[in-house]
Amino acid sequence: MRSPAQNAQLALLLEVSGTPKPGNVDRHREYDDLRFEHFVAGAVGSTPGLELAQQGAAVGRAFERGVAGMAEQTAGNTQFGALLLLVPLVRAASSDPGAALTPQAARDVVRATTVEDACDFYRAFEHVDVGVDDPPSDLEALDVRWGARVEPTLRERELTLFDVMELSAGVDGVAREWTQEFSRSFGAADWIEAGDGPVSERAADAFLRLLAEEPDTFVGKRRDRATATEVVERAQDALDGAIDPEELATEFVRRGINPGTTADITAAALFIALERGLSV
Amino acid sequence: MRSPAQNAQLALLLEVSGTPKPGNVDRHREYDDLRFEHFVAGAVGSTPGLELAQQGAAVGRAFERGVAGMAEQTAGNTQFGALLLLVPLVRAASSDPGAALTPQAARDVVRATTVEDACDFYRAFEHVDVGVDDPPSDLEALDVRWGARVEPTLRERELTLFDVMELSAGVDGVAREWTQEFSRSFGAADWIEAGDGPVSERAADAFLRLLAEEPDTFVGKRRDRATATEVVERAQDALDGAIDPEELATEFVRRGINPGTTADITAAALFIALERGLSV
């Protein structure tokens, strides 16, 4: 059977295969400079990092290696946030191979992260441009765009990777998963497992439900809060049948509204479902 | 950078991502019981076999492991023929990591196969249903549908895997690549490298050129010679602009004409191009 690292890779690939996923690259829609094949190459490239996590390597180190491999394609950042969820989940799934993957196991992994993990996390930003805002003034010294130069501050303040995630949880939906026992990822895994039909269609359905649930923080950062709120409302309209999800997908891609955080959580949900026995 | 095993996996994924590829599963077309996601899971599952080949394991053993992993999805055979090309190519690419991958290196690998490799090859048929015809009466004892039960015959006649491929080269386009220094795979790699634009589009173009070049032996076996000949002519019409490749793709899928051997060679060509430095 597939290993956790293989399931994580498959989750990344199934996530981008699902369609329609309004605003995201999927099997039927792409941006000129961010294409389906870049996500495929990103998933393949990230494997060594996922395998490190499976072998019990530190979360920060495995993440940094995963991002370095992911970035070996011409579009830059494709799955940074997804890897930030998948790496601790792979660690959790590998720590007790016979046991079911639980929110508690995931919580234990992220709470055990260290200052070294935080340093490696910042190092990962040197491989790719990740869309982030200016940090609030009290967090300027921790601006991720400084990459490895933040290391002295992390050591001085004794900040673990979990601490760093807690500081961002208010503005970043991926960080919030770290601090809330991956609750949306596990919830969406339940939806995917309860569905039937092709797995990539179920993933697209889960994506739309997540999108209607709360504002996508990547859209909030790259665009603005009003757009993020509009996305929630339009996704709900699509769920209610008031608008066609295919049309919404085409419109969002045209407008460059790309709900990346929701895609990251969908990938995590797929991984959890696969680990629990979902067959493709 | 990506390892040969990773490039082989990426080749499998880019092959199925290319569209339109008349009659094959691609990013926009699938069969109810043979879907895009089955090919994705097949590519992920085959990785341990590809890694064995990279580590220098025997070709038959690596192939059998690759097929076993590939088959861990619900559609059965997705990339049997592609793996039969990729495994020796990965071996060749790994044997001299600094050197360019050449037809000579591939030839050396397949000519060095043994009776053990032939036994493992037959064992691989136990994992999946592969579409084959009744063999000619003089080859009845070597019918692949007998799987591992053919082993005594292989040992008695001292048939290597290369010998087995030579016996099928007249009726099987994948076996013919083994005996002809992978000439079509290397030729199509040249086309892909010479092109520009998205790699998956170049792969789809290469597929159409291969399809117009000679009858697809999988179509010949699953359907008949007349259909295989028709496919060549229609593919040429599509290349000449007389018909729309998208329409041809839709028509072939509707009629269940699935040129699998041509897809296998396209995957091999993508691998060769990636090994030679093609970037995605």
Interface residues (C-beta under 8 A of the other chain):
Chain A: M1 R2 Q6 Q9 L10 L13 L14 S17 R27 H28 R35 F36 E37 H38 V40 A41 V44 G45 T47 G69 E72 Q73 T74 P198 V199 S200 S279 V280
Chain B: M1 R2 Q6 Q9 L10 L13 L14 S17 R27 H28 R35 F36 E37 H38 V40 A41 V44 G45 T47 G69 E72 Q73 T74 P198 V199 S200 S279 V280
